[in-house]
């Protein structure tokens, strides 16, 4: 293991990852409050302070162990979930969709902002490789979080969106999966199902949308 390379990689990814996790969780809290649930606000989770959202195992230990165990080939982590009492929402079934969607949506917006930084660096003729790589990392990290969290299985955001959209009876069937959902998702990740059939197609779409939106700016600087 190249320690110098590891330190450089951590330095490049640290800021994008912290922003991606923090804004994602805070977005859930802000959406929940907007639709009537103050639980996250009362517990101090509607904040951009990353320390409030970091889970020692899921955010730090697990990614580091996986990095060393797989030589960087496979990484996974999670933040401390923002508490939401769906019963407090004005229309629980409908509003659950918007609260769940807020997290992945915040990641896609962040991916766009990092893409804008990358375009501006290119337009200014910057040769600062560290910042260029950080912007690229910001796009990648946020697109991964956007796509992965939309996977339609509880407890992921996509699962909650699915529960909110399905008719009541079918929604109950999906909701019952939640206690085992994390382990099912992990098994599907290890088997390559999530990566090949979900992440790659969605990320290809995400990059295509970002490229299309950045194209006018690139033509100005070009």
C-alpha atoms as an extended CHARMM CRD file, in Angstrom:
* protein
*
       222  EXT
         1         1  UNK       CA              0.0000000000        0.0000000000        0.0000000000  PROA      1               0.0000000000
         2         2  UNK       CA              1.4080000000        3.3900000000       -1.0840000000  PROA      2               0.0000000000
         3         3  UNK       CA              0.8940000000        5.5930000000        1.9950000000  PROA      3               0.0000000000
         4         4  UNK       CA              1.7150000000        8.7950000000        0.1210000000  PROA      4               0.0000000000
         5         5  UNK       CA             -0.8770000000        7.9610000000       -2.5320000000  PROA      5               0.0000000000
         6         6  UNK       CA             -3.4400000000        7.1400000000        0.1680000000  PROA      6               0.0000000000
         7         7  UNK       CA             -2.8670000000       10.4820000000        1.9190000000  PROA      7               0.0000000000
         8         8  UNK       CA             -3.2350000000       12.3340000000       -1.3890000000  PROA      8               0.0000000000
         9         9  UNK       CA             -6.4550000000       10.4440000000       -2.2010000000  PROA      9               0.0000000000
        10        10  UNK       CA             -7.9060000000       11.1940000000        1.2520000000  PROA      10              0.0000000000
        11        11  UNK       CA             -6.9820000000       14.8940000000        0.8670000000  PROA      11              0.0000000000
        12        12  UNK       CA             -8.6790000000       15.0770000000       -2.5450000000  PROA      12              0.0000000000
        13        13  UNK       CA            -11.8630000000       13.2830000000       -1.4690000000  PROA      13              0.0000000000
        14        14  UNK       CA            -12.2330000000       14.6150000000        2.0950000000  PROA      14              0.0000000000
        15        15  UNK       CA            -14.0210000000       17.8840000000        1.2870000000  PROA      15              0.0000000000
        16        16  UNK       CA            -16.3460000000       16.4780000000       -1.4300000000  PROA      16              0.0000000000
        17        17  UNK       CA            -17.3130000000       13.5220000000        0.7930000000  PROA      17              0.0000000000
        18        18  UNK       CA            -17.9760000000       15.7150000000        3.8550000000  PROA      18              0.0000000000
        19        19  UNK       CA            -20.1320000000       18.0990000000        1.8260000000  PROA      19              0.0000000000
        20        20  UNK       CA            -21.9380000000       15.2350000000        0.0720000000  PROA      20              0.0000000000
        21        21  UNK       CA            -22.8640000000       13.5140000000        3.3480000000  PROA      21              0.0000000000
        22        22  UNK       CA            -23.6300000000       16.6550000000        5.3500000000  PROA      22              0.0000000000
        23        23  UNK       CA            -25.8170000000       18.4060000000        2.7970000000  PROA      23              0.0000000000
        24        24  UNK       CA            -27.6040000000       15.1150000000        1.9770000000  PROA      24              0.0000000000
        25        25  UNK       CA            -28.6310000000       14.5690000000        5.6070000000  PROA      25              0.0000000000
        26        26  UNK       CA            -29.4410000000       18.2250000000        6.2790000000  PROA      26              0.0000000000
        27        27  UNK       CA            -31.6490000000       18.2620000000        3.1610000000  PROA      27              0.0000000000
        28        28  UNK       CA            -33.7880000000       15.4700000000        4.6320000000  PROA      28              0.0000000000
        29        29  UNK       CA            -34.1790000000       17.5170000000        7.8140000000  PROA      29              0.0000000000
        30        30  UNK       CA            -35.1230000000       20.7210000000        5.9910000000  PROA      30              0.0000000000
        31        31  UNK       CA            -37.6480000000       18.8790000000        3.8100000000  PROA      31              0.0000000000
        32        32  UNK       CA            -39.1840000000       17.1430000000        6.8260000000  PROA      32              0.0000000000
        33        33  UNK       CA            -39.5530000000       20.4550000000        8.6490000000  PROA      33              0.0000000000
        34        34  UNK       CA            -41.1070000000       22.0400000000        5.5660000000  PROA      34              0.0000000000
        35        35  UNK       CA            -43.7520000000       19.3010000000        5.5040000000  PROA      35              0.0000000000
        36        36  UNK       CA            -44.5150000000       19.4510000000        9.2230000000  PROA      36              0.0000000000
        37        37  UNK       CA            -41.9810000000       17.3410000000       11.1500000000  PROA      37              0.0000000000
        38        38  UNK       CA            -39.6030000000       19.2130000000       13.4750000000  PROA      38              0.0000000000
        39        39  UNK       CA            -37.8210000000       16.1140000000       14.8550000000  PROA      39              0.0000000000
        40        40  UNK       CA            -34.5130000000       16.7550000000       13.0560000000  PROA      40              0.0000000000
        41        41  UNK       CA            -34.6360000000       20.4440000000       14.0100000000  PROA      41              0.0000000000
        42        42  UNK       CA            -35.2900000000       19.6570000000       17.6820000000  PROA      42              0.0000000000
        43        43  UNK       CA            -32.3420000000       17.2230000000       17.7440000000  PROA      43              0.0000000000
        44        44  UNK       CA            -29.9490000000       19.7090000000       16.1280000000  PROA      44              0.0000000000
        45        45  UNK       CA            -29.6030000000       17.7200000000       12.8920000000  PROA      45              0.0000000000
        46        46  UNK       CA            -30.6570000000       20.5440000000       10.5440000000  PROA      46              0.0000000000
        47        47  UNK       CA            -27.0790000000       21.7500000000       10.2970000000  PROA      47              0.0000000000
        48        48  UNK       CA            -24.1630000000       21.7650000000        7.8790000000  PROA      48              0.0000000000
        49        49  UNK       CA            -21.8090000000       20.7990000000       10.7100000000  PROA      49              0.0000000000
        50        50  UNK       CA            -20.4340000000       17.4260000000        9.4860000000  PROA      50              0.0000000000
        51        51  UNK       CA            -19.7320000000       16.2690000000       13.0580000000  PROA      51              0.0000000000
        52        52  UNK       CA            -23.4960000000       16.0630000000       13.6440000000  PROA      52              0.0000000000
        53        53  UNK       CA            -23.9430000000       13.6340000000       10.7300000000  PROA      53              0.0000000000
        54        54  UNK       CA            -20.8050000000       11.4800000000       10.9060000000  PROA      54              0.0000000000
        55        55  UNK       CA            -21.2470000000        7.9060000000       12.0880000000  PROA      55              0.0000000000
        56        56  UNK       CA            -17.8780000000        6.6700000000       13.4880000000  PROA      56              0.0000000000
        57        57  UNK       CA            -18.3340000000        3.2020000000       11.9910000000  PROA      57              0.0000000000
        58        58  UNK       CA            -20.2250000000        3.9310000000        8.7820000000  PROA      58              0.0000000000
        59        59  UNK       CA            -18.4980000000        7.1600000000        7.7860000000  PROA      59              0.0000000000
        60        60  UNK       CA            -14.9280000000        6.5210000000        8.9140000000  PROA      60              0.0000000000
        61        61  UNK       CA            -14.0970000000        2.9500000000        9.9460000000  PROA      61              0.0000000000
        62        62  UNK       CA            -15.9880000000        0.9850000000        7.2860000000  PROA      62              0.0000000000
        63        63  UNK       CA            -14.6980000000        2.9730000000        4.2450000000  PROA      63              0.0000000000
        64        64  UNK       CA            -11.0990000000        2.7840000000        5.5440000000  PROA      64              0.0000000000
        65        65  UNK       CA            -11.2970000000       -0.9670000000        6.2000000000  PROA      65              0.0000000000
        66        66  UNK       CA            -12.8420000000       -1.5970000000        2.7840000000  PROA      66              0.0000000000
        67        67  UNK       CA            -10.2140000000        0.6000000000        1.1140000000  PROA      67              0.0000000000
        68        68  UNK       CA             -7.3660000000       -1.4250000000        2.6270000000  PROA      68              0.0000000000
        69        69  UNK       CA             -9.1250000000       -4.7880000000        2.2180000000  PROA      69              0.0000000000
        70        70  UNK       CA             -9.8780000000       -4.2740000000       -1.4860000000  PROA      70              0.0000000000
        71        71  UNK       CA             -6.9470000000       -1.9680000000       -2.4150000000  PROA      71              0.0000000000
        72        72  UNK       CA             -9.4370000000        0.7790000000       -3.1850000000  PROA      72              0.0000000000
        73        73  UNK       CA            -11.5430000000       -1.3470000000       -5.5410000000  PROA      73              0.0000000000
        74        74  UNK       CA            -14.6740000000       -1.2260000000       -3.3800000000  PROA      74              0.0000000000
        75        75  UNK       CA            -15.7910000000        1.5340000000       -1.0250000000  PROA      75              0.0000000000
        76        76  UNK       CA            -18.9850000000        1.9240000000        0.9390000000  PROA      76              0.0000000000
        77        77  UNK       CA            -20.0730000000        4.0550000000        3.8480000000  PROA      77              0.0000000000
        78        78  UNK       CA            -23.0390000000        5.7900000000        5.3880000000  PROA      78              0.0000000000
        79        79  UNK       CA            -23.8790000000        8.7370000000        7.6150000000  PROA      79              0.0000000000
        80        80  UNK       CA            -26.0120000000        8.8860000000       10.7430000000  PROA      80              0.0000000000
        81        81  UNK       CA            -29.6080000000        8.9670000000        9.4070000000  PROA      81              0.0000000000
        82        82  UNK       CA            -31.5730000000       12.1430000000       10.1280000000  PROA      82              0.0000000000
        83        83  UNK       CA            -34.5410000000       11.3000000000       12.3960000000  PROA      83              0.0000000000
        84        84  UNK       CA            -37.8930000000       11.7890000000       10.6870000000  PROA      84              0.0000000000
        85        85  UNK       CA            -41.2510000000       11.0770000000       12.3090000000  PROA      85              0.0000000000
        86        86  UNK       CA            -43.3530000000       10.4460000000        9.2300000000  PROA      86              0.0000000000
        87        87  UNK       CA            -46.5030000000       10.5280000000       11.3550000000  PROA      87              0.0000000000
        88        88  UNK       CA            -45.9150000000       14.2600000000       11.9240000000  PROA      88              0.0000000000
        89        89  UNK       CA            -45.9460000000       15.0410000000        8.2050000000  PROA      89              0.0000000000
        90        90  UNK       CA            -49.0920000000       16.7680000000        6.9760000000  PROA      90              0.0000000000
        91        91  UNK       CA            -49.6800000000       14.0610000000        4.3820000000  PROA      91              0.0000000000
        92        92  UNK       CA            -47.3710000000       11.2070000000        5.4950000000  PROA      92              0.0000000000
        93        93  UNK       CA            -47.5780000000        9.0010000000        2.3990000000  PROA      93              0.0000000000
        94        94  UNK       CA            -47.1360000000       11.8180000000       -0.1170000000  PROA      94              0.0000000000
        95        95  UNK       CA            -44.6920000000       13.9430000000        1.8810000000  PROA      95              0.0000000000
        96        96  UNK       CA            -42.4810000000       10.9080000000        2.5960000000  PROA      96              0.0000000000
        97        97  UNK       CA            -41.5860000000       10.9330000000       -1.1070000000  PROA      97              0.0000000000
        98        98  UNK       CA            -40.3910000000       14.5440000000       -0.9990000000  PROA      98              0.0000000000
        99        99  UNK       CA            -38.4540000000       14.0900000000        2.2460000000  PROA      99              0.0000000000
       100       100  UNK       CA            -36.7020000000       11.0000000000        0.8550000000  PROA      100             0.0000000000
       101       101  UNK       CA            -36.0450000000       12.6600000000       -2.5080000000  PROA      101             0.0000000000
       102       102  UNK       CA            -34.4360000000       15.7170000000       -0.9010000000  PROA      102             0.0000000000
       103       103  UNK       CA            -31.2080000000       13.8470000000       -0.0530000000  PROA      103             0.0000000000
       104       104  UNK       CA            -30.3860000000       12.4440000000       -3.5120000000  PROA      104             0.0000000000
       105       105  UNK       CA            -31.5610000000       15.6910000000       -5.1300000000  PROA      105             0.0000000000
       106       106  UNK       CA            -29.0640000000       17.6360000000       -2.9980000000  PROA      106             0.0000000000
       107       107  UNK       CA            -26.2950000000       15.3190000000       -4.2310000000  PROA      107             0.0000000000
       108       108  UNK       CA            -27.1890000000       15.8960000000       -7.8700000000  PROA      108             0.0000000000
       109       109  UNK       CA            -27.1560000000       19.6590000000       -7.3160000000  PROA      109             0.0000000000
       110       110  UNK       CA            -23.7330000000       19.3460000000       -5.6630000000  PROA      110             0.0000000000
       111       111  UNK       CA            -22.4720000000       17.3050000000       -8.6280000000  PROA      111             0.0000000000
       112       112  UNK       CA            -23.5800000000       20.1740000000      -10.8760000000  PROA      112             0.0000000000
       113       113  UNK       CA            -21.7860000000       22.7150000000       -8.6800000000  PROA      113             0.0000000000
       114       114  UNK       CA            -18.5450000000       20.7100000000       -8.7230000000  PROA      114             0.0000000000
       115       115  UNK       CA            -18.8910000000       20.4370000000      -12.5140000000  PROA      115             0.0000000000
       116       116  UNK       CA            -19.2300000000       24.2260000000      -12.6300000000  PROA      116             0.0000000000
       117       117  UNK       CA            -16.0250000000       24.5440000000      -10.5710000000  PROA      117             0.0000000000
       118       118  UNK       CA            -14.2740000000       22.2050000000      -13.0170000000  PROA      118             0.0000000000
       119       119  UNK       CA            -15.4530000000       24.2410000000      -16.0120000000  PROA      119             0.0000000000
       120       120  UNK       CA            -14.3480000000       27.4960000000      -14.3650000000  PROA      120             0.0000000000
       121       121  UNK       CA            -10.9170000000       26.0360000000      -13.5730000000  PROA      121             0.0000000000
       122       122  UNK       CA            -10.5790000000       24.9830000000      -17.2070000000  PROA      122             0.0000000000
       123       123  UNK       CA            -11.8310000000       28.3630000000      -18.4280000000  PROA      123             0.0000000000
       124       124  UNK       CA             -9.2840000000       30.1870000000      -16.2680000000  PROA      124             0.0000000000
       125       125  UNK       CA             -6.5270000000       27.9510000000      -17.6090000000  PROA      125             0.0000000000
       126       126  UNK       CA             -5.7520000000       26.5860000000      -14.1600000000  PROA      126             0.0000000000
       127       127  UNK       CA             -3.0480000000       23.9420000000      -13.9750000000  PROA      127             0.0000000000
       128       128  UNK       CA             -3.6870000000       23.1730000000      -10.2830000000  PROA      128             0.0000000000
       129       129  UNK       CA             -4.0460000000       19.3970000000      -10.5670000000  PROA      129             0.0000000000
       130       130  UNK       CA             -5.1150000000       19.0100000000       -6.9160000000  PROA      130             0.0000000000
       131       131  UNK       CA             -8.1850000000       21.2450000000       -7.3380000000  PROA      131             0.0000000000
       132       132  UNK       CA             -9.0410000000       19.7380000000      -10.7190000000  PROA      132             0.0000000000
       133       133  UNK       CA             -8.9810000000       16.2560000000       -9.1750000000  PROA      133             0.0000000000
       134       134  UNK       CA            -11.0310000000       17.4820000000       -6.2180000000  PROA      134             0.0000000000
       135       135  UNK       CA            -13.7170000000       18.8520000000       -8.5460000000  PROA      135             0.0000000000
       136       136  UNK       CA            -13.7530000000       15.5580000000      -10.4730000000  PROA      136             0.0000000000
       137       137  UNK       CA            -14.0110000000       13.6920000000       -7.1590000000  PROA      137             0.0000000000
       138       138  UNK       CA            -16.8940000000       15.9560000000       -6.1390000000  PROA      138             0.0000000000
       139       139  UNK       CA            -18.8210000000       15.0350000000       -9.2740000000  PROA      139             0.0000000000
       140       140  UNK       CA            -18.1070000000       11.3170000000       -8.8500000000  PROA      140             0.0000000000
       141       141  UNK       CA            -18.9050000000       11.1150000000       -5.1100000000  PROA      141             0.0000000000
       142       142  UNK       CA            -22.1820000000       12.9730000000       -5.4600000000  PROA      142             0.0000000000
       143       143  UNK       CA            -23.3310000000       11.0100000000       -8.5050000000  PROA      143             0.0000000000
       144       144  UNK       CA            -22.5830000000        7.7570000000       -6.6490000000  PROA      144             0.0000000000
       145       145  UNK       CA            -24.5920000000        8.9620000000       -3.6270000000  PROA      145             0.0000000000
       146       146  UNK       CA            -27.3990000000       10.2040000000       -5.8680000000  PROA      146             0.0000000000
       147       147  UNK       CA            -27.6770000000        6.9500000000       -7.8090000000  PROA      147             0.0000000000
       148       148  UNK       CA            -27.0650000000        4.5390000000       -4.9140000000  PROA      148             0.0000000000
       149       149  UNK       CA            -29.5780000000        6.1930000000       -2.5850000000  PROA      149             0.0000000000
       150       150  UNK       CA            -32.2550000000        6.0250000000       -5.2800000000  PROA      150             0.0000000000
       151       151  UNK       CA            -32.0580000000        2.2030000000       -5.3400000000  PROA      151             0.0000000000
       152       152  UNK       CA            -35.7000000000        1.1900000000       -4.6930000000  PROA      152             0.0000000000
       153       153  UNK       CA            -35.3150000000       -0.8130000000       -1.5000000000  PROA      153             0.0000000000
       154       154  UNK       CA            -35.7900000000        0.3920000000        2.0930000000  PROA      154             0.0000000000
       155       155  UNK       CA            -34.0300000000        1.7530000000        4.0860000000  PROA      155             0.0000000000
       156       156  UNK       CA            -32.4710000000        3.6030000000        1.1350000000  PROA      156             0.0000000000
       157       157  UNK       CA            -34.2050000000        6.7920000000       -0.0160000000  PROA      157             0.0000000000
       158       158  UNK       CA            -35.3710000000        5.0710000000       -3.1860000000  PROA      158             0.0000000000
       159       159  UNK       CA            -37.1780000000        2.4820000000       -1.0860000000  PROA      159             0.0000000000
       160       160  UNK       CA            -39.0260000000        5.1760000000        0.8520000000  PROA      160             0.0000000000
       161       161  UNK       CA            -39.9200000000        6.9160000000       -2.4150000000  PROA      161             0.0000000000
       162       162  UNK       CA            -41.2950000000        3.6100000000       -3.7320000000  PROA      162             0.0000000000
       163       163  UNK       CA            -43.3500000000        3.0710000000       -0.5500000000  PROA      163             0.0000000000
       164       164  UNK       CA            -44.7970000000        6.5590000000       -0.9340000000  PROA      164             0.0000000000
       165       165  UNK       CA            -45.7140000000        6.0450000000       -4.5900000000  PROA      165             0.0000000000
       166       166  UNK       CA            -47.1880000000        2.5270000000       -4.4450000000  PROA      166             0.0000000000
       167       167  UNK       CA            -50.8030000000        1.7690000000       -3.5200000000  PROA      167             0.0000000000
       168       168  UNK       CA            -51.2610000000        1.0940000000        0.2110000000  PROA      168             0.0000000000
       169       169  UNK       CA            -51.2500000000       -2.7210000000        0.0490000000  PROA      169             0.0000000000
       170       170  UNK       CA            -48.1490000000       -3.0000000000       -2.1670000000  PROA      170             0.0000000000
       171       171  UNK       CA            -46.4450000000       -0.2580000000       -0.1400000000  PROA      171             0.0000000000
       172       172  UNK       CA            -46.8450000000       -2.3680000000        3.0250000000  PROA      172             0.0000000000
       173       173  UNK       CA            -45.1600000000       -5.3340000000        1.3270000000  PROA      173             0.0000000000
       174       174  UNK       CA            -42.1420000000       -3.2080000000        0.4050000000  PROA      174             0.0000000000
       175       175  UNK       CA            -42.0180000000       -1.5420000000        3.8530000000  PROA      175             0.0000000000
       176       176  UNK       CA            -41.7870000000       -4.9650000000        5.5540000000  PROA      176             0.0000000000
       177       177  UNK       CA            -38.4200000000       -5.5230000000        3.8410000000  PROA      177             0.0000000000
       178       178  UNK       CA            -36.7860000000       -2.6160000000        5.7370000000  PROA      178             0.0000000000
       179       179  UNK       CA            -35.3730000000       -4.5870000000        8.7290000000  PROA      179             0.0000000000
       180       180  UNK       CA            -33.3840000000       -6.7500000000        6.2760000000  PROA      180             0.0000000000
       181       181  UNK       CA            -33.0270000000       -4.1480000000        3.5280000000  PROA      181             0.0000000000
       182       182  UNK       CA            -29.4520000000       -3.1220000000        4.3920000000  PROA      182             0.0000000000
       183       183  UNK       CA            -28.2150000000       -6.7350000000        4.2430000000  PROA      183             0.0000000000
       184       184  UNK       CA            -30.1070000000       -7.3990000000        0.9950000000  PROA      184             0.0000000000
       185       185  UNK       CA            -28.5890000000       -4.2750000000       -0.5800000000  PROA      185             0.0000000000
       186       186  UNK       CA            -25.0870000000       -5.2620000000        0.5730000000  PROA      186             0.0000000000
       187       187  UNK       CA            -25.5350000000       -8.7600000000       -0.8820000000  PROA      187             0.0000000000
       188       188  UNK       CA            -26.6700000000       -7.2310000000       -4.1910000000  PROA      188             0.0000000000
       189       189  UNK       CA            -23.6960000000       -4.8440000000       -4.1430000000  PROA      189             0.0000000000
       190       190  UNK       CA            -21.2070000000       -7.6760000000       -3.5510000000  PROA      190             0.0000000000
       191       191  UNK       CA            -22.8860000000       -9.7620000000       -6.2640000000  PROA      191             0.0000000000
       192       192  UNK       CA            -22.4520000000       -6.8660000000       -8.7000000000  PROA      192             0.0000000000
       193       193  UNK       CA            -26.1760000000       -6.4640000000       -9.3180000000  PROA      193             0.0000000000
       194       194  UNK       CA            -26.4280000000       -2.9220000000       -7.9500000000  PROA      194             0.0000000000
       195       195  UNK       CA            -23.2850000000       -1.7760000000       -9.7610000000  PROA      195             0.0000000000
       196       196  UNK       CA            -24.0460000000       -3.2750000000      -13.1620000000  PROA      196             0.0000000000
       197       197  UNK       CA            -27.8200000000       -2.8960000000      -13.3630000000  PROA      197             0.0000000000
       198       198  UNK       CA            -28.3760000000        0.2780000000      -11.3470000000  PROA      198             0.0000000000
       199       199  UNK       CA            -25.3360000000        2.4330000000      -10.5560000000  PROA      199             0.0000000000
       200       200  UNK       CA            -23.6310000000        2.3720000000      -13.9540000000  PROA      200             0.0000000000
       201       201  UNK       CA            -26.7460000000        3.1740000000      -16.0350000000  PROA      201             0.0000000000
       202       202  UNK       CA            -27.8500000000        5.9680000000      -13.6650000000  PROA      202             0.0000000000
       203       203  UNK       CA            -24.3660000000        7.4490000000      -13.4360000000  PROA      203             0.0000000000
       204       204  UNK       CA            -24.0190000000        7.3610000000      -17.2220000000  PROA      204             0.0000000000
       205       205  UNK       CA            -27.2950000000        9.2900000000      -17.3860000000  PROA      205             0.0000000000
       206       206  UNK       CA            -26.1110000000       11.6690000000      -14.6700000000  PROA      206             0.0000000000
       207       207  UNK       CA            -22.8540000000       12.4470000000      -16.4660000000  PROA      207             0.0000000000
       208       208  UNK       CA            -24.7740000000       12.9410000000      -19.7290000000  PROA      208             0.0000000000
       209       209  UNK       CA            -27.1220000000       15.4720000000      -18.0950000000  PROA      209             0.0000000000
       210       210  UNK       CA            -24.2130000000       17.3320000000      -16.4760000000  PROA      210             0.0000000000
       211       211  UNK       CA            -22.2630000000       17.4180000000      -19.7440000000  PROA      211             0.0000000000
       212       212  UNK       CA            -25.3300000000       18.7480000000      -21.5620000000  PROA      212             0.0000000000
       213       213  UNK       CA            -25.8610000000       21.4900000000      -18.9630000000  PROA      213             0.0000000000
       214       214  UNK       CA            -22.1690000000       22.4590000000      -18.9420000000  PROA      214             0.0000000000
       215       215  UNK       CA            -21.8420000000       22.4630000000      -22.7420000000  PROA      215             0.0000000000
       216       216  UNK       CA            -22.9220000000       26.1440000000      -23.1880000000  PROA      216             0.0000000000
       217       217  UNK       CA            -20.3410000000       27.2600000000      -20.6120000000  PROA      217             0.0000000000
       218       218  UNK       CA            -17.6390000000       25.1270000000      -22.2000000000  PROA      218             0.0000000000
       219       219  UNK       CA            -18.3810000000       26.6880000000      -25.5790000000  PROA      219             0.0000000000
       220       220  UNK       CA            -18.0110000000       30.1930000000      -24.0610000000  PROA      220             0.0000000000
       221       221  UNK       CA            -14.6300000000       29.3440000000      -22.5470000000  PROA      221             0.0000000000
       222       222  UNK       CA            -13.6040000000       27.3040000000      -25.5770000000  PROA      222             0.0000000000
